[in-house]
Structures are given as structure tokens and as C-alpha cells.
């Protein structure tokens, strides 16, 4: 792993086009790390507030509040050739 300047990471994704490009690039990787943050500690209906991805040496912060359609993530999640590494996966799978 090479060292990079802090301003190179993470990359913030705020459009469907950006997310789709990252997803397409991730399909050739053996591993993808995923962490999902939600507002599940409140009484009102919970929703996903942030998705963090690590693909190869690249880190991405996906803003699901800015992106209308995050279904492109399904291409990675449904791909049985990609090993998914989850942080606190019991929450994310719900």
C-alpha cells in the first residue's frame, strides 16, 4: 500500500453517475469493504445516512441523501465472486 496525501482520500460521491462508475470499477476487485450509517437510534423511521466503501486502496463516502438511486450497490452486494467485508454487519444487513 502506498501513502497518499490526505486530500486524495476519501472521495465523496454525490451523484448516481459517480456511484455507478465506482460500482463498475469495484466489480473487478476480489474484496469490497462496506459500512453503513443510519439514524436508527430515534423513534421515527430510520434511513441510511452514509455509506462508506473501500475498493482496493480507494475510500469512498457515498451520500445517499444526495443520490436518488443507490440501487447500483446491488451489483456488488449480489456478486458472489466479491468478498464483502462489513463493519458491524448485523446492523447493515437489517
Phi and psi in radians as a Rosetta constraint file:
Dihedral C 1 N 2 CA 2 C 2 CIRCULARHARMONIC -1.680 0.35
Dihedral N 2 CA 2 C 2 N 3 CIRCULARHARMONIC 2.687 0.35
Dihedral C 2 N 3 CA 3 C 3 CIRCULARHARMONIC -1.466 0.35
Dihedral N 3 CA 3 C 3 N 4 CIRCULARHARMONIC 2.462 0.35
Dihedral C 3 N 4 CA 4 C 4 CIRCULARHARMONIC -2.282 0.35
Dihedral N 4 CA 4 C 4 N 5 CIRCULARHARMONIC 2.772 0.35
Dihedral C 4 N 5 CA 5 C 5 CIRCULARHARMONIC -1.143 0.35
Dihedral N 5 CA 5 C 5 N 6 CIRCULARHARMONIC 2.542 0.35
Dihedral C 5 N 6 CA 6 C 6 CIRCULARHARMONIC -1.068 0.35
Dihedral N 6 CA 6 C 6 N 7 CIRCULARHARMONIC -0.500 0.35
Dihedral C 6 N 7 CA 7 C 7 CIRCULARHARMONIC -1.287 0.35
Dihedral N 7 CA 7 C 7 N 8 CIRCULARHARMONIC -0.128 0.35
Dihedral C 7 N 8 CA 8 C 8 CIRCULARHARMONIC -1.502 0.35
Dihedral N 8 CA 8 C 8 N 9 CIRCULARHARMONIC -0.303 0.35
Dihedral C 8 N 9 CA 9 C 9 CIRCULARHARMONIC -2.349 0.35
Dihedral N 9 CA 9 C 9 N 10 CIRCULARHARMONIC 2.606 0.35
Dihedral C 9 N 10 CA 10 C 10 CIRCULARHARMONIC -1.403 0.35
Dihedral N 10 CA 10 C 10 N 11 CIRCULARHARMONIC 2.940 0.35
Dihedral C 10 N 11 CA 11 C 11 CIRCULARHARMONIC -1.689 0.35
Dihedral N 11 CA 11 C 11 N 12 CIRCULARHARMONIC 2.263 0.35
Dihedral C 11 N 12 CA 12 C 12 CIRCULARHARMONIC -1.690 0.35
Dihedral N 12 CA 12 C 12 N 13 CIRCULARHARMONIC 2.200 0.35
Dihedral C 12 N 13 CA 13 C 13 CIRCULARHARMONIC -1.843 0.35
Dihedral N 13 CA 13 C 13 N 14 CIRCULARHARMONIC 2.125 0.35
Dihedral C 13 N 14 CA 14 C 14 CIRCULARHARMONIC -2.209 0.35
Dihedral N 14 CA 14 C 14 N 15 CIRCULARHARMONIC 0.198 0.35
Dihedral C 14 N 15 CA 15 C 15 CIRCULARHARMONIC -2.405 0.35
Dihedral N 15 CA 15 C 15 N 16 CIRCULARHARMONIC 2.683 0.35
Dihedral C 15 N 16 CA 16 C 16 CIRCULARHARMONIC -1.067 0.35
Dihedral N 16 CA 16 C 16 N 17 CIRCULARHARMONIC -0.642 0.35
Dihedral C 16 N 17 CA 17 C 17 CIRCULARHARMONIC -1.116 0.35
Dihedral N 17 CA 17 C 17 N 18 CIRCULARHARMONIC -0.764 0.35
Dihedral C 17 N 18 CA 18 C 18 CIRCULARHARMONIC -1.085 0.35
Dihedral N 18 CA 18 C 18 N 19 CIRCULARHARMONIC -0.773 0.35
Dihedral C 18 N 19 CA 19 C 19 CIRCULARHARMONIC -1.105 0.35
Dihedral N 19 CA 19 C 19 N 20 CIRCULARHARMONIC -0.773 0.35
Dihedral C 19 N 20 CA 20 C 20 CIRCULARHARMONIC -1.048 0.35
Dihedral N 20 CA 20 C 20 N 21 CIRCULARHARMONIC -0.728 0.35
Dihedral C 20 N 21 CA 21 C 21 CIRCULARHARMONIC -1.102 0.35
Dihedral N 21 CA 21 C 21 N 22 CIRCULARHARMONIC -0.773 0.35
Dihedral C 21 N 22 CA 22 C 22 CIRCULARHARMONIC -1.105 0.35
Dihedral N 22 CA 22 C 22 N 23 CIRCULARHARMONIC -0.732 0.35
Dihedral C 22 N 23 CA 23 C 23 CIRCULARHARMONIC -1.102 0.35
Dihedral N 23 CA 23 C 23 N 24 CIRCULARHARMONIC -0.798 0.35
Dihedral C 23 N 24 CA 24 C 24 CIRCULARHARMONIC -1.056 0.35
Dihedral N 24 CA 24 C 24 N 25 CIRCULARHARMONIC -0.731 0.35
Dihedral C 24 N 25 CA 25 C 25 CIRCULARHARMONIC -1.134 0.35
Dihedral N 25 CA 25 C 25 N 26 CIRCULARHARMONIC -0.604 0.35
Dihedral C 25 N 26 CA 26 C 26 CIRCULARHARMONIC -1.270 0.35
Dihedral N 26 CA 26 C 26 N 27 CIRCULARHARMONIC -0.339 0.35
Dihedral C 26 N 27 CA 27 C 27 CIRCULARHARMONIC -1.141 0.35
Dihedral N 27 CA 27 C 27 N 28 CIRCULARHARMONIC -0.320 0.35
Dihedral C 27 N 28 CA 28 C 28 CIRCULARHARMONIC -1.658 0.35
Dihedral N 28 CA 28 C 28 N 29 CIRCULARHARMONIC 0.065 0.35
Dihedral C 28 N 29 CA 29 C 29 CIRCULARHARMONIC -1.676 0.35
Dihedral N 29 CA 29 C 29 N 30 CIRCULARHARMONIC 2.637 0.35
Dihedral C 29 N 30 CA 30 C 30 CIRCULARHARMONIC -1.428 0.35
Dihedral N 30 CA 30 C 30 N 31 CIRCULARHARMONIC -0.534 0.35
Dihedral C 30 N 31 CA 31 C 31 CIRCULARHARMONIC -2.215 0.35
Dihedral N 31 CA 31 C 31 N 32 CIRCULARHARMONIC 2.518 0.35
Dihedral C 31 N 32 CA 32 C 32 CIRCULARHARMONIC -2.396 0.35
Dihedral N 32 CA 32 C 32 N 33 CIRCULARHARMONIC 2.244 0.35
Dihedral C 32 N 33 CA 33 C 33 CIRCULARHARMONIC -1.714 0.35
Dihedral N 33 CA 33 C 33 N 34 CIRCULARHARMONIC 2.414 0.35
Dihedral C 33 N 34 CA 34 C 34 CIRCULARHARMONIC -2.384 0.35
Dihedral N 34 CA 34 C 34 N 35 CIRCULARHARMONIC 2.401 0.35
Dihedral C 34 N 35 CA 35 C 35 CIRCULARHARMONIC -2.445 0.35
Dihedral N 35 CA 35 C 35 N 36 CIRCULARHARMONIC 2.339 0.35
Dihedral C 35 N 36 CA 36 C 36 CIRCULARHARMONIC -2.066 0.35
Dihedral N 36 CA 36 C 36 N 37 CIRCULARHARMONIC 2.330 0.35
Dihedral C 36 N 37 CA 37 C 37 CIRCULARHARMONIC -1.964 0.35
Dihedral N 37 CA 37 C 37 N 38 CIRCULARHARMONIC 2.353 0.35
Dihedral C 37 N 38 CA 38 C 38 CIRCULARHARMONIC -2.316 0.35
Dihedral N 38 CA 38 C 38 N 39 CIRCULARHARMONIC 3.135 0.35
Dihedral C 38 N 39 CA 39 C 39 CIRCULARHARMONIC -1.865 0.35
Dihedral N 39 CA 39 C 39 N 40 CIRCULARHARMONIC 0.678 0.35
Dihedral C 39 N 40 CA 40 C 40 CIRCULARHARMONIC -1.253 0.35
Dihedral N 40 CA 40 C 40 N 41 CIRCULARHARMONIC 0.082 0.35
Dihedral C 40 N 41 CA 41 C 41 CIRCULARHARMONIC -1.660 0.35
Dihedral N 41 CA 41 C 41 N 42 CIRCULARHARMONIC 0.177 0.35
Dihedral C 41 N 42 CA 42 C 42 CIRCULARHARMONIC -2.031 0.35
Dihedral N 42 CA 42 C 42 N 43 CIRCULARHARMONIC 2.936 0.35
Dihedral C 42 N 43 CA 43 C 43 CIRCULARHARMONIC -1.347 0.35
Dihedral N 43 CA 43 C 43 N 44 CIRCULARHARMONIC -0.503 0.35
Dihedral C 43 N 44 CA 44 C 44 CIRCULARHARMONIC -1.332 0.35
Dihedral N 44 CA 44 C 44 N 45 CIRCULARHARMONIC 2.864 0.35
Dihedral C 44 N 45 CA 45 C 45 CIRCULARHARMONIC -0.961 0.35
Dihedral N 45 CA 45 C 45 N 46 CIRCULARHARMONIC 2.349 0.35
Dihedral C 45 N 46 CA 46 C 46 CIRCULARHARMONIC -1.431 0.35
Dihedral N 46 CA 46 C 46 N 47 CIRCULARHARMONIC 2.704 0.35
Dihedral C 46 N 47 CA 47 C 47 CIRCULARHARMONIC -2.571 0.35
Dihedral N 47 CA 47 C 47 N 48 CIRCULARHARMONIC 2.822 0.35
Dihedral C 47 N 48 CA 48 C 48 CIRCULARHARMONIC -1.324 0.35
Dihedral N 48 CA 48 C 48 N 49 CIRCULARHARMONIC 2.253 0.35
Dihedral C 48 N 49 CA 49 C 49 CIRCULARHARMONIC -1.847 0.35
Dihedral N 49 CA 49 C 49 N 50 CIRCULARHARMONIC -0.427 0.35
Dihedral C 49 N 50 CA 50 C 50 CIRCULARHARMONIC -2.794 0.35
Dihedral N 50 CA 50 C 50 N 51 CIRCULARHARMONIC 2.415 0.35
Dihedral C 50 N 51 CA 51 C 51 CIRCULARHARMONIC -2.139 0.35
Dihedral N 51 CA 51 C 51 N 52 CIRCULARHARMONIC 2.204 0.35
Dihedral C 51 N 52 CA 52 C 52 CIRCULARHARMONIC -1.911 0.35
Dihedral N 52 CA 52 C 52 N 53 CIRCULARHARMONIC 2.240 0.35
Dihedral C 52 N 53 CA 53 C 53 CIRCULARHARMONIC -2.153 0.35
Dihedral N 53 CA 53 C 53 N 54 CIRCULARHARMONIC 2.495 0.35
Dihedral C 53 N 54 CA 54 C 54 CIRCULARHARMONIC -2.180 0.35
Dihedral N 54 CA 54 C 54 N 55 CIRCULARHARMONIC 2.057 0.35
Dihedral C 54 N 55 CA 55 C 55 CIRCULARHARMONIC -2.162 0.35
Dihedral N 55 CA 55 C 55 N 56 CIRCULARHARMONIC 1.962 0.35
Dihedral C 55 N 56 CA 56 C 56 CIRCULARHARMONIC 1.109 0.35
Dihedral N 56 CA 56 C 56 N 57 CIRCULARHARMONIC -2.134 0.35
Dihedral C 56 N 57 CA 57 C 57 CIRCULARHARMONIC -1.794 0.35
Dihedral N 57 CA 57 C 57 N 58 CIRCULARHARMONIC 0.130 0.35
Dihedral C 57 N 58 CA 58 C 58 CIRCULARHARMONIC -1.756 0.35
Dihedral N 58 CA 58 C 58 N 59 CIRCULARHARMONIC 2.421 0.35
Dihedral C 58 N 59 CA 59 C 59 CIRCULARHARMONIC -1.996 0.35
Dihedral N 59 CA 59 C 59 N 60 CIRCULARHARMONIC 2.326 0.35
Dihedral C 59 N 60 CA 60 C 60 CIRCULARHARMONIC -2.214 0.35
Dihedral N 60 CA 60 C 60 N 61 CIRCULARHARMONIC 2.434 0.35
Dihedral C 60 N 61 CA 61 C 61 CIRCULARHARMONIC -1.928 0.35
Dihedral N 61 CA 61 C 61 N 62 CIRCULARHARMONIC 2.032 0.35
Dihedral C 61 N 62 CA 62 C 62 CIRCULARHARMONIC -1.712 0.35
Dihedral N 62 CA 62 C 62 N 63 CIRCULARHARMONIC 2.195 0.35
Dihedral C 62 N 63 CA 63 C 63 CIRCULARHARMONIC -1.683 0.35
Dihedral N 63 CA 63 C 63 N 64 CIRCULARHARMONIC 1.647 0.35
Dihedral C 63 N 64 CA 64 C 64 CIRCULARHARMONIC -1.244 0.35
Dihedral N 64 CA 64 C 64 N 65 CIRCULARHARMONIC -0.197 0.35
Dihedral C 64 N 65 CA 65 C 65 CIRCULARHARMONIC -1.388 0.35
Dihedral N 65 CA 65 C 65 N 66 CIRCULARHARMONIC -0.392 0.35
Dihedral C 65 N 66 CA 66 C 66 CIRCULARHARMONIC -1.686 0.35
Dihedral N 66 CA 66 C 66 N 67 CIRCULARHARMONIC -0.373 0.35
Dihedral C 66 N 67 CA 67 C 67 CIRCULARHARMONIC -1.806 0.35
Dihedral N 67 CA 67 C 67 N 68 CIRCULARHARMONIC 2.103 0.35
Dihedral C 67 N 68 CA 68 C 68 CIRCULARHARMONIC -1.164 0.35
Dihedral N 68 CA 68 C 68 N 69 CIRCULARHARMONIC -0.641 0.35
Dihedral C 68 N 69 CA 69 C 69 CIRCULARHARMONIC -2.254 0.35
Dihedral N 69 CA 69 C 69 N 70 CIRCULARHARMONIC 1.906 0.35
Dihedral C 69 N 70 CA 70 C 70 CIRCULARHARMONIC -1.828 0.35
Dihedral N 70 CA 70 C 70 N 71 CIRCULARHARMONIC 0.281 0.35
Dihedral C 70 N 71 CA 71 C 71 CIRCULARHARMONIC -1.118 0.35
Dihedral N 71 CA 71 C 71 N 72 CIRCULARHARMONIC -0.289 0.35
Dihedral C 71 N 72 CA 72 C 72 CIRCULARHARMONIC -1.018 0.35
Dihedral N 72 CA 72 C 72 N 73 CIRCULARHARMONIC -0.463 0.35
Dihedral C 72 N 73 CA 73 C 73 CIRCULARHARMONIC -1.035 0.35
Dihedral N 73 CA 73 C 73 N 74 CIRCULARHARMONIC -0.459 0.35
Dihedral C 73 N 74 CA 74 C 74 CIRCULARHARMONIC -1.042 0.35
Dihedral N 74 CA 74 C 74 N 75 CIRCULARHARMONIC -0.500 0.35
Dihedral C 74 N 75 CA 75 C 75 CIRCULARHARMONIC -1.083 0.35
Dihedral N 75 CA 75 C 75 N 76 CIRCULARHARMONIC -0.643 0.35
Dihedral C 75 N 76 CA 76 C 76 CIRCULARHARMONIC -1.387 0.35
Dihedral N 76 CA 76 C 76 N 77 CIRCULARHARMONIC -0.821 0.35
Dihedral C 76 N 77 CA 77 C 77 CIRCULARHARMONIC -1.104 0.35
Dihedral N 77 CA 77 C 77 N 78 CIRCULARHARMONIC -0.586 0.35
Dihedral C 77 N 78 CA 78 C 78 CIRCULARHARMONIC -1.529 0.35
Dihedral N 78 CA 78 C 78 N 79 CIRCULARHARMONIC -0.152 0.35
Dihedral C 78 N 79 CA 79 C 79 CIRCULARHARMONIC -1.428 0.35
Dihedral N 79 CA 79 C 79 N 80 CIRCULARHARMONIC 1.939 0.35
Dihedral C 79 N 80 CA 80 C 80 CIRCULARHARMONIC -1.339 0.35
Dihedral N 80 CA 80 C 80 N 81 CIRCULARHARMONIC -0.070 0.35
Dihedral C 80 N 81 CA 81 C 81 CIRCULARHARMONIC -1.522 0.35
Dihedral N 81 CA 81 C 81 N 82 CIRCULARHARMONIC -0.226 0.35
Dihedral C 81 N 82 CA 82 C 82 CIRCULARHARMONIC -1.791 0.35
Dihedral N 82 CA 82 C 82 N 83 CIRCULARHARMONIC 2.205 0.35
Dihedral C 82 N 83 CA 83 C 83 CIRCULARHARMONIC -1.451 0.35
Dihedral N 83 CA 83 C 83 N 84 CIRCULARHARMONIC 2.190 0.35
Dihedral C 83 N 84 CA 84 C 84 CIRCULARHARMONIC -1.724 0.35
Dihedral N 84 CA 84 C 84 N 85 CIRCULARHARMONIC 2.209 0.35
Dihedral C 84 N 85 CA 85 C 85 CIRCULARHARMONIC -1.866 0.35
Dihedral N 85 CA 85 C 85 N 86 CIRCULARHARMONIC 2.047 0.35
Dihedral C 85 N 86 CA 86 C 86 CIRCULARHARMONIC -1.925 0.35
Dihedral N 86 CA 86 C 86 N 87 CIRCULARHARMONIC 2.500 0.35
Dihedral C 86 N 87 CA 87 C 87 CIRCULARHARMONIC -1.745 0.35
Dihedral N 87 CA 87 C 87 N 88 CIRCULARHARMONIC 2.141 0.35
Dihedral C 87 N 88 CA 88 C 88 CIRCULARHARMONIC 0.917 0.35
Dihedral N 88 CA 88 C 88 N 89 CIRCULARHARMONIC 0.891 0.35
Dihedral C 88 N 89 CA 89 C 89 CIRCULARHARMONIC -1.035 0.35
Dihedral N 89 CA 89 C 89 N 90 CIRCULARHARMONIC -0.420 0.35
Dihedral C 89 N 90 CA 90 C 90 CIRCULARHARMONIC -1.072 0.35
Dihedral N 90 CA 90 C 90 N 91 CIRCULARHARMONIC -0.608 0.35
Dihedral C 90 N 91 CA 91 C 91 CIRCULARHARMONIC -1.270 0.35
Dihedral N 91 CA 91 C 91 N 92 CIRCULARHARMONIC -0.782 0.35
Dihedral C 91 N 92 CA 92 C 92 CIRCULARHARMONIC -1.121 0.35
Dihedral N 92 CA 92 C 92 N 93 CIRCULARHARMONIC -0.611 0.35
Dihedral C 92 N 93 CA 93 C 93 CIRCULARHARMONIC -1.255 0.35
Dihedral N 93 CA 93 C 93 N 94 CIRCULARHARMONIC -0.510 0.35
